[in-house]
Amino acid sequence: MTTPDHLAHSDVAYQLHAYTNARRHREEGPCIMDRGNGIHVYDTAGKEYIEGMAGLWSVAVGFSEPRLARVAYEQMQRLPFYHTFSHKSNVPSIELAEKLIGLTGGRMAQAFFTNSGSEANDTIVKMVWYYNNALGRPEKKKIIARQRGYHGVTVASASLTGLAGNHRSFDLPLPRILHARCPHWYRESLPGEIEAAFADRLAAELEALILAEGPETVAAFIGEPVMGAGGVIVPPEAYWPKMQAVCRKYDVLVIADEVITGFGRTGRMFASDLFGIEPDFMTLSKQLTSSYQPLAAVLMNERVASVITRHSGELGTFGHGYTASGHPVAAAVALENIRIIEERGLVDNAAAAGAVLQRRLRELADHPLVGEVRGVGLIAAVELVADKASRAPFDPAGLAGARVVRQAQDNGLILRGIQDSVAFCPPLIITEAQVGTLADRFARSLEEVAKTL
Ligand SMILES: Cc1ncc(COP(=O)(O)O)c(C=O)c1O
C-alpha cells in the first residue's frame, strides 16, 4: 500500500492544484482525504473532520450515500456512455431534463447538459450571442455581471467572474463583459443608507450603465441569487425585483446562476423562488449530483428555446455540445440524488437546520473580531474585522480568516476563508445537533485565534 508520506511527496511532485499557491504547496504539502461518512471526511492519518463546506458547496446528501454508488454501477453496466449529438439520446438524460423542467414548475422549457458550472455559463454566453444573432441584433452582445460574482474559470465564465484573482495574469476579462457593483450592504452602502435605499441605488446604477453602453448593445445580466465564492453575500430583499425590472425595461435577459443555491441550499428548491427571480436562463450544478459525478445543466425558458430552435433550423445545426453532454451515468446519479433530496425532505431540513446555523452564528455578532454575520438556510459567512466600529479590514487582507480556518481544521472542522470572511455550507443532511457541534467548534477556534491576534 502507498504510504501517506509517499502520497504527499507524489502530490507535490506531480499534481498542480486548483486554487492553491503552488510554491507554498511545496512547503506545506497536501491534506489528503481518504474516505467519507455522512457529514464527515477522514484524512489518510484517520483524523475526522466535519465537512462544513460540503466539499465545494456541493455534497448535499453526504459523503457515503450507497444509492448513488448503486445507480452509477447499474448504469455503467447497462450503458456506460452514450452521447446526445446528431439526434441520439439516452434514457437518463431525457428523464433528467424532464425532471429539472418539472422542478421549475414549467417556467423553464429545455435543458442543455455540460460537465461543469463553468462550461454551463460559457454555454449561456454563446447562447445569448446566438439568440441575438437569430433576432437580427448583432450589436446586442454585452453581458453585465457583478464585482465579486463567481461564475467559473473557463475563458468566458472567468470573465463573468468578478474577482481579480481570476483575471490577473490570465489576460481577462474578455471585451463585452462588464461588472456592476456587488450588492453587499455592509461593505458597499453609503453612510446612513438603509438596505432598501441601497437596492434602489444599485438598480439606478444598473440602468445608468445600460444607458451609457447603449441598451441596443446590452444582452444579459448574470448573478448568483446569493453570492457564494465572493463571500456569501445575501442581497437586500428589494434587490432582485428591482434589478430584474431594469433588465426587462431594456430587453436584457436575466441569468440566475444557481450552481450553489440550487436544490435546497437556501431552504427553497431554487433561490430564484426566494427572491422572486424569473430567469431566462438558470445554471445548475454541484448539488445536482451532490458532486458524485461531474454534471451541470443550462435551463432556458420558452422565449429563448424557441429562438434557438428556429435559428438552428436556419443554420442546419446548433453547433455546440460536449462529448459528455447528457452523460448517462452522471444523469442517472442526478436523478437518484434528486429523489433522495425529495424523499428525505432535505430542502425543509436546510430551512430548519439552517435556522439553527444562522442563530448560532449570530450569537457571535458581539465578538470583537466579528464585523458581520450573514447567510440564509445552510449557507453563511462570518466576516472578521480588525476594528468593529470602523469596519476596518485586516492588513494584510485574509490573514485572520486564514488563521481561523486553519485553527478550525485542527479542531476537526473544514471551513473556507474568503479574504477575512469565513464561509459555512454544510451538507443538507446535517442534523440540528450536528449544527450545534459545528458552531461550537467554530466558536472555540475563533476564541483561540482571538487570543493570538
Ligand atoms: C455560482 C457558481 N457558478 C459557477 C461555478 C463554476 O462551476 P465549476 O467549478 O463546476 O466549473 C461555481 C463554482 O464554484 C459557482 O459557485
Ligand as a Chemical Component Dictionary entry (heavy atoms), coordinates in Angstrom:
data_LIG
# 
_chem_comp.id                   LIG 
_chem_comp.type                 NON-POLYMER 
_chem_comp.pdbx_formal_charge   0 
_chem_comp.three_letter_code    LIG 
# 
loop_
_chem_comp_atom.comp_id 
_chem_comp_atom.atom_id 
_chem_comp_atom.alt_atom_id 
_chem_comp_atom.type_symbol 
_chem_comp_atom.charge 
_chem_comp_atom.model_Cartn_x 
_chem_comp_atom.model_Cartn_y 
_chem_comp_atom.model_Cartn_z 
_chem_comp_atom.pdbx_ordinal 
LIG C1 C1 C 0 -22.144 30.148 -8.688  1  
LIG C2 C2 C 0 -21.128 29.320 -9.412  2  
LIG N1 N1 N 0 -21.156 29.274 -10.752 3  
LIG C3 C3 C 0 -20.286 28.541 -11.453 4  
LIG C4 C4 C 0 -19.313 27.809 -10.817 5  
LIG C5 C5 C 0 -18.317 27.036 -11.632 6  
LIG O1 O1 O 0 -18.561 25.682 -11.526 7  
LIG P1 P1 P 0 -17.391 24.633 -11.845 8  
LIG O2 O2 O 0 -16.363 24.759 -10.784 9  
LIG O3 O3 O 0 -18.117 23.314 -11.841 10 
LIG O4 O4 O 0 -16.861 24.949 -13.195 11 
LIG C6 C6 C 0 -19.252 27.809 -9.422  12 
LIG C7 C7 C 0 -18.231 27.019 -8.707  13 
LIG O5 O5 O 0 -17.998 27.186 -7.538  14 
LIG C8 C8 C 0 -20.173 28.598 -8.699  15 
LIG O6 O6 O 0 -20.121 28.682 -7.372  16 
# 
loop_
_chem_comp_bond.comp_id 
_chem_comp_bond.atom_id_1 
_chem_comp_bond.atom_id_2 
_chem_comp_bond.value_order 
_chem_comp_bond.pdbx_ordinal 
LIG C1 C2 SING 1  
LIG C2 N1 SING 2  
LIG C2 C8 DOUB 3  
LIG N1 C3 DOUB 4  
LIG C3 C4 SING 5  
LIG C4 C5 SING 6  
LIG C4 C6 DOUB 7  
LIG C5 O1 SING 8  
LIG O1 P1 SING 9  
LIG P1 O2 DOUB 10 
LIG P1 O3 SING 11 
LIG P1 O4 SING 12 
LIG C6 C7 SING 13 
LIG C6 C8 SING 14 
LIG C7 O5 DOUB 15 
LIG C8 O6 SING 16 
# 
